[in-house]
Amino acid sequence: MFYPYDPTPHIMKKQDPRISLTIKDLLSNHFFIKPERVIIYTCDNTDRSTGGLCRQKLFDKWADELADIVEHHELEIEVDSDDGTETTYGGIVFRKDFPYPDILQSELFDQAPGIILQKYGN
């Protein structure tokens, strides 16, 4: 099921195990069938102060379950907001046999914080 709108975002929901299974299947059997594919993600934290960290823990779990084929590098980025500085969580996921590690370092790892900060207009 797809839930495009949550009328009660402040209420914690039970984890649906189908979501984890779906994400693992999409990543291992569809997205990462080509070794040069890379995911860069941010964890939305607009619903509550710990929302981003909770989502980061889910990404950690999924990446750990796919650790035989992928590497996962976490990011913590300080973002200026009207309420002060907030930590935004994110990461980069790629196959262990990624064919261009030097390019990955210079063009993505080194640039990822700036790419993510663009989302916030910083």
C-alpha positions in Angstrom: 0.0 0.0 0.0 1.0 3.6 -0.6 0.2 6.3 1.9 0.8 9.6 0.3 -0.7 11.6 3.2 -0.6 10.8 6.9 -3.3 12.8 8.8 -1.7 11.9 12.1 2.1 12.3 11.7 2.6 12.8 15.4 1.4 9.3 16.2 4.0 6.5 16.1 3.0 3.7 13.8 3.9 0.1 14.0 6.6 -1.0 11.5 5.2 -2.9 8.6 7.6 -5.7 7.7 6.4 -5.6 4.1 8.1 -2.2 3.7 11.5 -3.6 4.6 11.1 -6.7 2.4 10.0 -4.4 -0.5 13.0 -2.1 -0.1 15.5 -4.9 0.1 14.0 -6.5 -3.0 14.0 -3.3 -5.0 17.6 -2.6 -4.0 19.1 -6.1 -4.4 17.1 -7.4 -7.4 16.4 -4.2 -9.4 18.4 -1.1 -8.5 21.8 -2.7 -7.8 21.8 -5.1 -10.7 24.3 -2.6 -12.3 27.4 -2.0 -10.2 27.7 1.7 -11.1 24.5 2.7 -9.5 24.6 4.8 -6.3 22.0 6.1 -3.9 22.3 9.3 -2.0 19.5 10.0 0.5 18.4 12.2 3.2 16.1 11.4 6.1 13.2 13.8 6.4 13.0 15.2 9.9 10.2 17.8 9.4 7.6 15.8 11.3 9.5 15.7 14.7 12.9 16.3 16.0 13.9 12.7 16.1 12.3 11.7 12.8 15.4 11.9 10.8 17.4 9.8 13.3 14.7 7.2 13.4 14.7 7.0 9.6 18.5 6.8 9.6 18.3 3.7 11.9 15.9 2.1 9.3 18.4 2.8 6.5 21.2 1.3 8.7 19.1 -1.8 9.2 18.4 -2.3 5.5 22.0 -1.7 4.6 23.1 -4.2 7.2 20.8 -6.8 5.8 22.4 -6.1 2.3 25.9 -5.9 3.6 27.1 -8.8 1.4 26.6 -6.6 -1.7 26.5 -2.9 -0.6 28.5 -0.4 1.4 26.7 2.2 3.4 28.3 5.5 4.4 26.3 7.6 6.8 26.2 11.4 6.8 25.3 13.9 9.5 25.0 17.4 8.2 24.3 20.5 10.3 21.5 22.7 8.6 20.7 26.2 9.6 17.0 26.8 10.1 14.7 29.4 11.7 14.9 27.4 14.9 18.7 27.2 15.0 20.9 24.5 13.8 19.5 21.0 13.2 21.2 17.8 12.3 20.0 16.2 9.1 20.8 12.5 8.5 21.5 10.8 5.2 23.9 8.5 3.5 25.3 7.0 0.4 24.8 3.4 -0.6 26.6 1.6 -3.4 27.7 -1.8 -4.5 31.0 -3.2 -3.0 32.2 -3.8 -6.6 31.6 -0.2 -7.7 33.9 0.3 -10.6 35.0 3.9 -10.0 36.0 4.4 -6.3 38.2 7.4 -7.0 35.3 9.2 -8.8 32.9 8.2 -6.0 35.2 9.8 -3.5 35.8 13.0 -5.3 32.5 13.6 -6.9 30.1 12.2 -4.3 31.6 11.7 -0.9 33.3 15.1 -1.0 30.3 16.8 -2.5 27.4 15.0 -0.6 27.0 17.5 2.2 26.6 20.4 -0.4 24.2 18.3 -2.5 22.1 17.6 0.6 22.3 21.2 1.8 20.8 22.3 -1.5 17.6 20.6 -0.5 17.3 23.0 2.4 18.3 26.1 0.4 21.6 26.6 2.4 
